[in-house]
């Protein structure tokens, strides 16, 4: 049993030595990796620092310009809004005036058309009555002349002929 204990002690000692060697190797590897990372970080910082300084300087120089641009844009927007409101008012007034004028023109035209229609009716009544009378008078003269020319035909024959003429 002593041999077994001695064998386990030897095996345990060997395992501890191997673990210690692995830890030492890991220590050196981590130290080397840390150096490389530090070197990369410093290299990156040396490259980025001038760029950041330039950007910071540009922003400092541009801050007044950007503020001025923003103020000007706000002022232009304010002026444009005011002009748009004025244009809207002008167009609204013009449309309202146009509407009133169209209504007025419609009333005038309606009145003119009524007067023309009334005048036409009066002219028809004034002219057509005497024209009918004159036409009837002339028709009577014509019938009389026809009667005289025909040598006094019988009135029945004449009325039949006249009816036939009207039928055709």
Buried (B, 14 or more C-beta within 10 A) or exposed (E): EEEEEEEEEEEEEEEEEEEEEEEEEEEEEEEEEEEEEEEEEEEEEEEEEEEEEEEEEEEEEEEEEEEEEEEEEEEEEEEEEEEEEEEEEEEEEEEEEEEEEEEEEEEEEEEEEEEEEEEEEEEEEEEEEEEEEEEEEEEEEEEEEEEEEEEEEEEEEBEEEEEEEEEE
